[in-house]
Amino acid sequence: ERVYSTQVTRRIKAGRGAVYRALLDAEAIARWRVPSDMSSVVHEFEAWEGGAFRVSLTYDAPDGAGKTAGSTDTYHGRFVRLVPDEQVVEELEFETADPGLGGTMVVTTTLTDAPGGTEVTIRHEGIPDVIPAADNEAGTRMALDALAHLVEQGDSPAGGER
């Protein structure tokens, strides 16, 4: 089983505090951490170190093939490390019987000051090679665009900050 890593960075016109809050708010997660062709349900979300989460993403189109069942991808995991306004490290795995999609992935989101806002870098490690790198990167870019829209508009459930 081969695995690989990807990294995507985007500048967001909001302070690190506002971005960090959107990383740890279940309602915000349901709005931004989902590709544009899917909808999201957050089943469990304990935003503290060691806390668990479980999320399902479902394709809007009925012919979308999910990794878990039908047109749905469900994953669960835990928060490994939380550094306020700086970093969120998560371990997660897909709920699937497919051994090609098995294993634990690590997602590290790092926030650094940038002119006019925050540079957000999301690094995925341990991605199963059956998931095309281009798909992972495209999904991460969509999520970062949605995160930017959410916090730049100040309509994050976690509250905006400029």
ROKE-38066 format. One record per residue: residue in three letters; x negated, y, z of N, C-alpha, C, O in turn. Coordinates in steps of 0.05 Angstrom, whole numbers, plus 5000, padded with zeros to 4 digits. Example, Ala and Ser with C-alpha at 12.3 -4.5 7.8 and 13.67 -1.06 7.14 Angstrom:
ROKE-38066
Ala473648865156475449105156473649345156471549345169;Ser474349555142472749795143474250015157473250235161;
END
This chain:
ROKE-38066
Glu498349765000500050005000498250255000496850305019;Arg498450404979496850654977498650884987501050884982;Val497351074999498751315008497051555000494651534996;Tyr498351784999496952024991498052265007499852235023;Ser496852495003497652745017498152964996497152964974;Thr499953145004500453394988500353625007500753605032;Gln499953864996499954105012501054324994500254364971;Val503054475005504254704991504254945010504854915033;Thr503555174999503455425015505155635002505255654977;Arg506555795019508156015009508056245029508056195053;Arg507956485019508156725036511056795040512656805021;Ile511756845065514556915073514457195086512757245103;Lys516257375078516257645088517857655114519957785115;Ala516757535134517857535161515657465180513657355173;Gly515957545205513957485226513857185232515757035228;Arg511557105244511156825251513256725270514156495268;Gly514156895289516156815308518756735295519956535303;Ala519656895276522156825262521956575246523756405246;Val519656535233519256285217519056045236520355845231;Tyr517656075258517355845277520055765288520655525290;Arg521755965295524455905306526055745285527555565293;Ala525755815260527255665239526255385235527655215224;Leu523755325244522755055242523854875264523754635261;Leu524854995285525754845309528654885315529454835338;Asp530254965296533055015300534654825282534354835257;Ala536254655293537654445277539354565255539354465233;Glu540854785261542554905241540855025218541555005195;Ala538655145226536855255205535655025188535555055164;Ile534854805201533754575186535654475166534954415143;Ala538254455173540254355155540554545131541454455110;Arg539854795134540154985112537755005094537955045070;Trp535354975105532955025089531354775082530154765060;Arg531354575098529654345093531054135077531253895085;Val532054215054533554045037533154135008533354375003;Pro532453954990532254034962534854154951537054094962;Ser534754324931537054464921539154284910541454374907;Asp538554034903540453854891541553654911542753444904;Met541153724937542053544959543453704981543153954982;Ser544953564998546053685022544853535046543853315043;Ser545053665069543653565093545553535117547353705120;Val545053325133546453295158544253235179542653055176;Val544253395201542353355222543853195244545653305257;His543052945248544452765267543452805296544952795315;Glu540852855298539552875324537253075321535853065300;Phe536753245341534653445338533853545366535153725377;Glu531653435377530653505403528053655399525953535396;Ala528153915399525954085391523954135414523654365423;Trp522653915422520453935442518453715435519153525422;Glu516053745446513953545441514953275451515853255474;Gly514953075434515952815440518952775434519952555434;Gly520253005428523152995421523652865394522052885376;Ala525952735392526652585368528352755349529752945358;Phe528352685324530152795304530952585285529552385281;Arg533352625272534352445251535952615232537752755241;Val535352585206536552755186537252585162535752415154;Ser539552645150540252515124540552725103541652945107;Leu539452665079539652835055541152675035540452435029;Thr543252795023544852645004544952804978545453044977;Tyr544452664955544552784929547352884923549352744929;Asp547553124912550253234905551353084881553753044880;Ala549653004862550552854839551052564847549352454861;Pro553252444838553752174847551751964836551651744847;Asp550252034816548251844805545551864818543651734810;Gly545152044838542652074852542051824868543751734883;Ala539651714866538951464880537551534906535351644905;Gly538651454928537451504954535551284962535551064952;Lys533851354981531851164991533050975013531950765018;Thr535151065026536350915048538750755038538750505041;Ala540750885028543150745018544650934999544851175003;Gly545650814977547150974958545551214949543451184937;Ser546651454954545351694945544151854968543752094967;Thr543551704990542551845015539751755023539051515020;Asp538151945032535551895045535951965074536652195080;Thr535551785092535551845120532751795131531551595126;Tyr531851985147529251955161529552025190531352175198;His527751915206527751975234524852005243522951915229;Gly524452135266521752165275521652315302523652325317;Arg519352425307518952575332517052805328515352805310;Phe517352995346515453225346512953145361513153075385;Val510753145348508153065360506853295374505853265397;Arg506953535362505453765373506954015365507754055342;Leu507454195384508654455379506954665391506454675415;Val505954845374504355075383505955325375506155395352;Pro507255455395509055675389507855875369505655975372;Asp509455935349508856135328506356055311505356225296;Glu505355805314502955725299503255465283502555445260;Gln504355255297504254995284506354805295507054805318;Val507454635276509254425283508154175269507754165245;Val507753955285506853705274508953495280509753455303;Glu509853355259511953155261511052895250509552885230;Glu511952675262511652405250514452325241516352355257;Leu514652215217517252125209517051885190514951825179;Glu519251745188519451515169522251495158524151565172;Phe522351395134524951345121526251105134524850915141;Glu528851105136530350875145531050715119532950775105;Thr529450515114529750355090528650075094526850035110;Ala529749895078528649625078526449585057525149385056;Asp526149795040524149785018521349815030520650025040;Pro519649605028516949625039515349835025513349945037;Gly515949905000514550104986514950384997513350564993;Leu517050415013517650675025517150675055517750875069;Gly516050455065515650435094513150585103511650695087;Gly512850595129510550725141511250995152513251125145;Thr509451095169509751355182508351565166506051535158;Met509751785161508552025148508152235170509652245189;Val506152405166505752635184506152885168504952925147;Val507853065179508353315166507353535185508253555208;Thr505353695176504253905192504954175178504254225155;Thr506354345193507054615183505454815200505654825224;Thr503854965185502055165198502855445190503255495166;Leu502955625209503655905204501256075210500056055231;Thr500556255191498356445195499256715186500956745168;Asp498156925199498857195190497857245162495757155154;Ala499557385147498857465120499957745116501757825129;Pro498757905097499758175092502758165087503658025068;Gly504258315103507158335099508758095109511158075103;Gly507457915124509057695134507357465144505357495158;Thr508157225136507056975146506456785123508056755105;Glu504056665123503456455104504156195117503256125139;Val505856045103506855785113505655565096505955565072;Thr504255375109503055155094504354895105504254845130;Ile505454735088506554475096504854255083504554245058;Arg503654085100502053865091503353605098504053555121;His503853435078504953165082502652975079501152975060;Glu502352795099500252585098501652315101503552285115;Gly500552125086501651855088504051805071505751635078;Ile504351955050506651925032506351665016504151615004;Pro508351485016508151245000507751314970509051494960;Asp506151154956505551224929507851174910507751254886;Val510051054919512351024902513851284899515651314881;Ile513251474916514451744914512551914897510251964906;Pro513352004873511552164857510652414871512252554883;Ala508052474870506952714883508352964873508953144888;Ala508952974847510353214835513053244848513953474852;Asp514453024854517053044867516853154895518353324904;Asn514853044910514453144937513753444937514853594953;Glu511953524920511153804919513553984910513854194921;Ala515153894891517454054882519454074904520554294909;Gly519953864919521853874941520754054963522354204975;Thr518154054968517054224989517254514980517854694996;Arg516654574955516954854944519854944947520355174955;Met521854774940524654854943525254914972526655114978;Ala524254744990524854785019523555055028524855205043;Leu521155105020519855355028521255595016521455805030;Asp522255574992523855794981526355844997527056075002;Ala527655625005530155655021529455765049530955925060;Leu527155675061526355785086525856085084526656235101;Ala524456165063523956445059526556605057526856815069;His528356505041530956635038532356665065533456875071;Leu532356455080533656455106532556665125533956825136;Val529856655129528756835149528357125138528457315154;Glu527857155112527557425101530157575102530257825105;Gln532457435100535057565102535857615130537757765136;Gly534357495149535057535177537557385186538657445207;Asp538457195169540957055176540456775186542256605185;Ser538056725195537456465208539056445233539256645249;Pro540256215239541656185264539756235288540656305310;Ala537156195283535256235305534656535309533356605329;Gly535656705291535256995295532857095278530756965277;Gly533257315266531157425248529257615263529957725284;Glu526957655252524957835263523257935240522457775223;Arg522758185238521158285216518458375226516758465210;
END
